[in-house]
Every structure is written in structure tokens, then in C-alpha cells.
């Protein structure tokens, strides 16, 4: 079936096939390679171009210095935290292999500087493993780590985080890729003319955020410059599935008379996974996140960004020890002593006239309502101000960072999110006179009505989403694997007591301003971490996976599917009472705006 689809629409599946081909799951990888081999017989140049582009883009996501810094941090945690030399070697061995075969100018330069020390360290470890386990010399491992530590500190000193990267140094092959048969990633539409890759911009910009994503430009055959965010250390396959779900929702909304008349739709952007820990995200143009909009407005009025937080702490300095009702009192005090109209005023000032402002206000309210309901059905969490963008020209709301699905945020040990979607006063104020009771509620009712009427179609997609281990491996297993969700919304491996005892040494491997590498990142440099867990051999967590790799026997997966089904029939609040759409929306709004729910959230939310 895949071969037949590929023959008719090769651009639609080639990148996905290469993701599967790079999987650590042997059967899945071989199946993808078989399909690619058959497609290569039909489209040899196209298949080869896809392989080259995806391989070189993956190379850029993590350069040699970054790979070694991350690997050495993780390996040190394995050895000094868990005394696990075997796991340590699993992390370091692939990098030693790559260091022996540099391919780009930067890689040759790195090997010239550090190759001798790394080779000596590897030789110590080879000597350690060359004897039987009963007679191994632990001093050899210590000698290796002394060399690794010297390399680690020299890399930190000699390789500051770059602000730009040149393709000629990092991926020269991409510079030679011109007038390709491959479509610009994320642009393929069978009903439109194909936009082919004409060339790649020679310079990439590196952001200073934690994961250091790269912004790159691809020039299309239509003369347009397409902007992408190239991300490493992050699995984008779930984001891709969420975008597919949003595409289905948009299709359903376009077929309904009432929602089509109002042009209701979710703002989407391309997501193209390249491997299990890297991928491309289409850059949504002319947008800024709510956090930046408020920051700029308050800076211009000489107000601190955390004004409300300061007011709450002024009222109750011992915030962390307060009861829920005491937090509510402090929360409401902060609200009553601050205007909270920053977003509203910023949108007004950026509108050239009242007519444009009215259009933007309407589009803002409608898009917020549609995404609120879609996000509720999906269980989308972590909706802090930096994850919600507003389009500068239309006022429409765009959501990013869609990895926190199926109410994971609601079940955190610390700072659980008790709200179904974000509907704080900062978001309510721009709705102006009608507030929640006008366009917002009307749009939410229509959206929920359409989704409930088409629940069978939605459930078919969502069930595949939930039961697919490629996407669900984290949220289905997080408690069993000891993963704790931090208050910033990130996942962190719970540290063992032995790891805690070794924390003094672990800090030696921390870069300035960055905490210790979390154990959940182990393997992100060399392997395909999610896929590795699909194999049932020796792993009790996956005993519930069926012969084809699906999580159909997982009780958490079944509970998630039931929860989504309850939302789509109106029994989400009481299994014995089916609510009509208006009643369901009313209850959701009450939850989202409740001071009791908002006051206990993480203060940065």
C-alpha cells in the first residue's frame, strides 16, 4: 500500500519513510528500507535527494562540540551517578566512531584539536573491557575520565555558542543542492503545483535558547523564500500528528454551514520530522508570542513584566506555604491592583484604524475559541504565554509546542494544570465589550457542536494517535519510568539515591547557567530513543504492546481514549449525565476562569 501511495505521491511520504528507516526498531527500519528500495526503482533521483537533504539537515542540528558536550554530561551521570560503565559506553562509542571519520571542515578541525585525547581515552576503556568482568581495572576508567574532563572544559572554552553557521563548514553538500526534484518540505499539496527546492541559504542563524534551534531559508522554484526552524534533541513526531488532527478539524469546520460562514479554522504550520530527535518546523511569519507583546508594552510604560507576581508576593511573602484559599486571596488582590489590559492596549495601538482593529478583534476571539475547544478535546497543556502567538496582521491565535497532550499537564505531581484551556483575564480583555459571553462563547458552541457531531472521525484518528508507540511512548510510560514533570513543564528523570550522593561530582560537568543533563536525554546523540523501547525483549514496560507494536493493551492508553470519548459525547463532567453543548461549554469556561484553579498554577504560567 505504501509503495502504491509513494508512486502516486512520493513527496508526501519520503521524509517519513526515512525517519522510519533510521529507527532502532529493526523490523520497522527494514520495512521502510524495503519501501524506499522499491520507490528508488521508480524515482531514483528523488529518493537519493531526500536521503541527502535529510541526512545533512540532521548533521546541522548537532555539531561535534555540542554532541560531545551533551554525551560527556550524560555519560558522566551514568558512571558517577549509577556506576554503569556499560551504559556509559553505549553513549560514547558512536561518537568515537564518528570522530574517526570526519566529513566536514568543522569536524576535521575538531578532530585535529581533540582527536588524540579522545583516542587515548577510548584506548583506556578498550583495555578495561578487554579483560573479564572479575578482573577489570577501575583505574583505567578513571584515567579515561581525566582525559574526557580536559576535553570537556576545552570545548566549553574554545567553542562558544555560535550565533550563525555557514553551510560550507557544516554541511557543504547542501550548498551543492540546486534545482532539485524534491519539493520544499511541508509544501506538497496534490491539488497544487509542486514547489521544488531551488537552493539553500548559505547562512543559518542560531537561537540562544536552551536547545539552540537553527533558522534556515530554503528558496523555492516559485521564487518564495521559505523559513524553517531546524530543531535537535526534540521528537517532533507528536507535533506532526497534532497538526494532522488539526487538519481534520479544519476539514470538518469547513463542511459545516455555520462554521464555514465564519471561516473558523485552526492556524497550522508544517512539521517535518527528520529522525526521532530532530526535525523541521515551518516558520509562521509575522507573529509574536504573548509574553513578548506584554513585555514590550510594559517596558514602554516602565512596568515590570512580573507585576502581578510582585503584587501577590507583597500581599503574601510566604507564597509557597499558603493554602489554596490563601493563594486565591493573594491572587485576587494582585488582579484588583493591576489593570491586566496590556494585550488589549497593544492590539489597539498596533491597529492603523478602528476598522482593522475590529476585524483583528473578531479574528482573535474566534481563533482563540476554536483552539480552546480543540485543545480541550486533545488535552493540550503547557499553554503559557510563550507558547501562544498572535499574528500581527490578522490578530489570529497560533499555538506552538504541542507535545504536552492528553492532559499530561493536569496530572503533574507539582503545579498540575486544572484548567481545560487558557482563558485568563489577559486573553479576555481584548474581546472588549462582549467579553466571553459574545463571540467567544458562540464560536466555542459551534466548534464543539461540529466536533461532537463528527466524533467517529475524530476518534478514529485519535485512537491511532494514542495507541501508536512512536508517539505515545512518553506519556503512557512516564510514571513507570520515573519521569517527573518539573514546574517549568519539562520532563525530568527522577534521580536515584546513588545519583544524589554523586551530585557533587556531577556538578563538575555542568556548564555555567545550565543544570545537570537529565537522564531522559541519554541516547539522543546517537540513537532513536523512543523506538528503542518498542522492542519487548528484556523490557517489562512493553509487555502490553501487541505483535505489531501498538499499545492496545495499555490501561493508560485505554483511559485516554475513554476520556476523549466522554468529552465528545458530553459525559466528561459526570459519566451519568450527558450535557448539551451549551451546558458543556459553560462548565468549561467556569473551570478555565476559576480563581481556585488559576491561583494554584505555576507562577510563571
N, C-alpha and C positions, 0 to 999 in steps of 0.2 A: 504493500500500500504506500509506504513512504517513497519507494522508488518511483511509483507512478505519479505521486504528487510532485516529487522532485523533478520529474521530466517535464511536467506542465508548468511548475512554478519553482524553479531551482533557487531563486533569490529569497524565497520565503523560508527555506529550511536549512540552507547550507551552514550558517553560523551556528544554529542549534545542533546540527549533526557534529560539528567539530567540538562543541562543548561536551557532547556525549562521548566522542572518540577519545577525549583526553581524560575521561573518568577513570578512577582507580577500580571501579567495578568491572571486572574482566568481561563478563558476558555483555554488559551494556556497551562497553567500549568496542568489543569485537563486532557487535551488531551494527553499530554506527559506521565502523570502518567498512563493513560489507556493503552497506548502502552507498557510502561515498565512492567505493570502487566501481559500483555499477553506474553511478552518475558520472564518474570520470570518463567512462566509455562514451557517454553522450556529450558531455560538456567538459572536455579535458582542461581547457584554459581557464574556464570559470572556477572549477573546483580547485585548481592549483593557486589561482589568485586569492581565493578565500582563505586557503591554508596559510599563505604567505602573510596576508594582511592581519589575520587573527593572531598568528604567532608573533609577529613584530609588535603588534599593539600590546600583547601580554608582556613582552620584553620591556616595554617602556613603563609599565605600571610599577615595576620594582627594579631599580638599578642595583648593581652589585653592592655598593656601600650599604644601601637600605636593606637588601636581602641579608647581608652578613650581620648587621646590627641586630635585626629582628631575630635571626636564627640564633645568634650567640646569647641574646637575652633569654629566649625560650629554652635553649639547651642548658644554660646555667641554672634555670629553675628546675629542670628535670634532674640535673646532677646534684646540685646543692640543696634543692628543696625536697627531692624524692629519692635521691641516691639511685636513680635509674639510668645506668650508663647505656643500656641498650636503646632506650627511647631517645637519649641524647644523641646517639649515633644516627638514628633514623632521621633526625633533623639536620645534622651536619654533613652526612655522607653525600646527599645530592648536590650540595653546594661545593664540596671539594671536587666532585666530578665536573661540575660546570667550570670551576676555576682552572681546571686542566685544559679546557677547550674554549678560550675566549673567542668572541666573534666580532665585537665592535671595538672602536677606538678606545672608548671609556673602559671596557672590560680588559683590554690589553694593558692599559695604564694602571688599572687596579692590581692586576696580577704582577706587574713589574714591581709595584710598591710592597705588596703583602704576600706574594706567592711563596717566598722562601720560608717565612714564619708559619704560614698555613700548612705548607708541605711538611715542615718539621713537626707541627702539632699532630697532623694526620698520621705521621710515622709512629709517634709515641702511642697513639690509640691503636694502630695496627699491631704494634708489638704487644699491647695489653690484651688484645683479643686473640693473638696467635697462640696463647697458652690455654690450657683447660681452666675452667672457672675456679677450681680449688686452689690454683697456684698463680693467679693473676696478681700483678704488682700494681697496687693502687697508686704508687708514686708516679707511674707513667702517666696516669690520667691527670694528676696534679701538675706535672710538667707541661702537659698539653694545655691545661687551662692557664698557666702562667703566660704561655705564648698567645693564647686567644685573648687574654686580658690586654696585653700590649697592643694587639691588632685592634681590638675594640676601641681603646682610647685614642689610638692614632687615627682611626676612621672618623671618630667624633670630631677630632681636632682639625683634620685635613679636608674633610668633606662637609662643609656647612650645607644646610638645606638650600638647594638651588631655587631661584625664582623663575628661571627659564631653562629649557632643554633644547638642544639642537638635534634634529633628526640625523644629521651627518655623523654625530658622535654616538647616538644611542640606538638608532635603527636606520642605518643608511639605505637598506633595501627599500624602505617606504619612499625615500626620495626618488628612487628609480621607477616607482609605480605610477605610470601615466596612461591616460586614455584606456582605462580598464574595462573589461566586460562585466565587472562586479558593480552592483547597484550601491549607491550610498546607503550605509546601514540605517535601517528603520524607515526608509522612504518607499519601499516596494508596495505597490498597490496594483492588483491585476486589472483594475479598470482605468488606470492612468499610464501615460508613457513612462518608461523606466528612466530614472535619473542615474546615470553611471558616474563612477568615480573618475574625475579628470586628473586630480593630483592632491597631494597632502601639503599643508603649510609646513615649511621647514622649521618653524619655531613653536614650541609648546610652552604654555605658562603653567607654573606650579603654584598651587594654592598653599597657604601657610597653615591650613587646618591640620588636625591630627593625622589623617590618612594621606595628606599631600596629593590630592587628585590633580590630574593634568587637564588643562583646557586645550583642545586642539581643533583645528579647522580642516575640513575636507571640502575641496572645490568640486561641485557637481557639473555634469555636462549641460545643465540648464543655465549655467552662469551664476548660480547661487552659492554663497559660502555657508556651509553648514557647520554649526558649532556643536561640539560634543565635550562631555566630561568623561575622562578616562579614569576609572577608579580601580584600585587594587585593594587586597585584603578585605574584600566585601563580596558576598554572594548576592548577585542581582537577579537570580532566577525567580525568587519570590516576587520581587518588584515587577518582573516581566509578566508573571501570572496575574498579578493585581491589575496591570494595565489591560490584559486580555479580558478580565472580568468587567472593567470599566467600559471596554469597547462593546461588550454585550449589553450592558446597562444603557449606553448611549443608543444602541440599535433599538432597544425596547422603547425608550423615551421618544425616539423619532417616529415610531409607528403609532403612538397614541395621539389622538387629535388634540387634546388639551395641552399635553406637554410639548408636542411639536409646534403648536401655535406660539408657545412662549420660548421656543428654541432652547429648551432645557437640555443640558448635557454636562458631562464631567470633562474638565480640561485634561488632556492626556499628552504624553511625550514619549518618544521612542526609548525603549530599554533593550539593550542587546548584550546578553551575557557572552563573554568570550571563554570563560572557564568557570570552575566552581568558586573562584575567589577573585574574579576580575570581570570588567565589562564596560560598555559604553552607555552613557545616558545622554539623550538629546537635550541640548541646552534650550530651556524655554526662554525666549527672548523678552526683553522689556518688562522684567518682573523684579520685584524686591520683596524680601521677607518682612513680615510684620515687625519683627524685632528691630530691623534696620530702619524701617519707616518711623517707628516710635522713637528710636534713638536719635535720629536726625532732627525730628520735631522738637524733642526735649532739649537737645543740645542748642538748638536755635533760640530756645526760651530759657536757657540757663537752669534747666531742671535735671536732676539725676535720673538715670534710667530706672533705677530700683526705688523710685519714690514711694510706691505703695508698701514695699517691704520695709522701708525705713520707718514709715508711719506705724506699721504693725509692731515692729520691734520697740518703737518708742512707747507704745501702749503696754506691751508685754515683753520685756527684755529676755525673759526665760522661755522663749517660744517652744523649744524642743521638749520641755517638760509639761506643757499645758495639756489639759483635757480637750476633748473635741469641742465642747461648748465654749470653753475659754478661747480656743482658737477662732471660733465663729465670731465671738465678741470682738477680738482684735482685728479680724478680717473686715468686719463691717465698720469698725472705727476707721480703718485705713481707707475704705471706699467712701465713707461720708466726708472725709477730709481731703480727698483728691478728686479732680474733675473727671478723669478717665475718658476724655473726649479727644485724645491725641490722634488716633487713627481717623476719626471723623473730620477733624480740622485739617489734617494732612491731605486727605482726599479732596476736600473743598478747595484748598489752596492750589492743588495741582490741576484743577479743572479750569480750562480757559474761559468758560462761561457757564451759566446756570443750566442750559440745555444739556451740555456734555456731562455736567455733574449729575443731573437727574438720570441720564442714561447709565452712567457708571454706577450710581447707587442702586438702580434696579438690577443691573447685571451682577453686581456684588452680592446683593441679597439672594437672588435666585441661585447663583452658583454655590453660595455658602449653604443654602438649604439642601440642594441636590447632593452635595458632597457630604453633608452631615448625615443624611439618611443612608447613602451608600456606605459611608464609613461605619455607621452603626451596624448594618447588616454584616459587613465584613469583620467587625470587631476591631477596627483600626484604632490604635492608640498612639501615644507619644506625640500628640498634636500640640507641641509647644510652639511659640511664635516664630522660631527659626525654620520650622517645617511647613509653614503656611505662607505662600507667596501671593501677592496681589499684582495683577497685570496693570502696568502704569497707564495704558491707553483705554482699556475696557473696564477695569475695576473687577474683573473676574478673579475668583479664588482658585489657586493652583496648589495642590498638596504634593509634597515630596517626601522621600524617606519612608517608604511604605512597608518596611519589614516587620513592623510590630502589629501583627494581625491576630484575629481570633481571640480577642480580649486577653492577650498576654499581659498587657499593662494593668488590667483590673485585678490580676492575681499575684502581683508583686508582693514580696514579703514586706518591703518598705515603700511607703508612699504609693499605694495602689490607686489607680485612676478609677474613681467611682462614677464618673460622668460618661454618658454614651457618646458624646461628641463635644467639641469645644464650642461653647456659646457663652463666653464671658462678656462683661459689660463693654470691654474694648471692642468686641465684634458686634455687639448690639447697637452701640451708639451710631455707627454710620448708616443704620437703617432709617434713622431720623424719626419722623412723626409717627409712622405706623408701627415702628419697633417690631417685636416678634409677632404681634397679632395680625400684621398685614401680609405683605408679600411673602415673608419668610414662612409663616405657618401655612399659607395657601399652597406655596410651592412644595413644601415638605409633605403635605397631604397628597398632592397629585403624584409625587415621586413614590411615596410608599404605596399608594394605590396601584400604580403600574407594576412595581416590584412584586407585590403580593399576588397580583393577577397572573404574573408570569413566573411564579415561584418554581415550577417544574424545570424551566430552562435554567434558572439561576442555580437551583440545587444540583443539576447535572454537572455544571461547571465547577461549583464549589466542592462537591464531593470528590471530584478528580483532584482538585487543588489540595484538599485536606489529606486524602489518602496517599498522595504521591510522596514517597520518602525523599525525593530530591529536593522538595520544598519544605516538607514538614519535619525533617529530622531534628530541628532545634526545638520548636515549640512543643512537640509531642514528648520529648525526652528530657527537657531541661531540668526537671526536679530530680529524676533518677540519676542524671549525670552530675548533679551537684552544682548546677549553674544558678547563680544568684543574680537577680536583676538589680543593678545599682540605682541610686536615686536619680542619676542622670539619664536613666533609660537604657544604659548599655548592659550587656550580659557579662558577668564576671564569674570565673570559676571559683568555687569555694575552696579556700586554702586548707590543706591538711595541717594537723598539729606539727608534723615534721617540717612542713614548709614554713610555718610560722617561726619555728625555732631557728631556721636558717635565714630569717629575714634580714639580719644584719649583713650577711654576705650578699644577699640578693640586691640590696640597695647599691652595691658596688657596680651593678650592671645597669643601673637606671641612668638615663640621660637627664640632663638638667631640665626641669619642668615637665618631665614625663614619668609617670609611675611605672612600677614593675610591669613587664609584659604579662598579660594574663594567659593562663594556661589554655584557654579556649582557642588561642591563636596558633598553637603548635601545629605545624604541618602546613600552614598557609603559604609558606615559601615554596615548598617542594611538591606538595601533593594536593589532592582533591578531597579535603577533609569530610564534607558531607557524604560523598559517595563511598568513602572507605568504610563507613559504618553500616552500609546496606548489607554487606556480607554477613550472613548469620553465624558463620563459623567462629566459635570462641567468644561470641558476644551475646550475652543473655538478654540485652535490651531489645534485640531484634528477633526474638523468638516468635513475635506476633506478626512478623512480616510473611506474607504468603509467597508461594513459589515464584511469582512474577515481580516481587519486590514491593507490593502495595501493603499499606498499613491497615488493612481492613479489619484486623483483629485487635487493633489498639483501642482500649477503652476511652482514652483521651480523644482519639480521632472521632469515635462514635458520639461522644459527648458534644464535641464541637459541631458535628453535623446536626445533632438534635437541637442544639441551641440556635443554630441558624434557621432551622425549620420552624422552631417556635416563633422566632422573630417574623418570619414570613407568613404566619397564619394568625398572629396576634395573641399568642398564648405565652409571650415572653415574660410577662409580669406575674401571671397566675396560670398554671397549667390547666386549671379547671374553669377558666373564664376566657373566652375568646373576645378580644376587644375589637371594636370597629376602628377603622383607620384614624378618624379624628381623635378618638379616645387614646389610642396608642401614641399618637404624636403629642398630645397634651401631656401625657405622663413622661415622655422622653424629654420634653422641654423643661418640665418641672425638675427632673433629675439633673439636667445639664446646667440649670441656673441655681440650683440649691446651694445656699451658703454652707450648709453642713458638708456637702460633697467637695466644694471648691476650697474650703478652708484647710482641709487635711492633705491637699495635694502638695507636691514638692514646690518649694517657694519659687524656684525658677520657672515653673510651668506657667 
